[in-house]
Amino acid sequence: MANNPQSPNGNHDPAGSTQMFRAFVDEGTRQPQTSAGSGGGSRVGLIVGVIAAVVIVAAVAWLALG
């Protein structure tokens, strides 16, 4: 609990913000249990998205200049 000098007993957080913050921090420190090959899905999507964006920009430039 937070040490709040304004509370009557010295350690009560009436809004619960300290407890919520600690739960948020504790949740962020836990690492999810994933298999070795499952982390690459978002990277593949990012690469495909970048390639698609480059192709679209090249096509628009070719149409504009040609």
URSULBEL-V475859 format. One record per backbone hydrogen bond with DSSP energy under -1.0 kcal/mol. NH is the residue of the N-H (numbers start at 1). CO is the residue of the C=O. If there is no record, write none. Layout:
nh = (NH	NH)
co = (CO	CO)
//
This chain:
nh = (4	7	20	21	22	23	24	25	26	27	28	29	44	45	46	47	48	49	50	51	52	53	54	55	56	57	58	59	60	61	62	63	64	65	66)
co = (2	4	16	17	18	19	20	21	22	23	24	25	40	41	42	43	44	45	46	47	48	49	50	51	52	53	54	55	56	57	58	59	60	61	62)
//
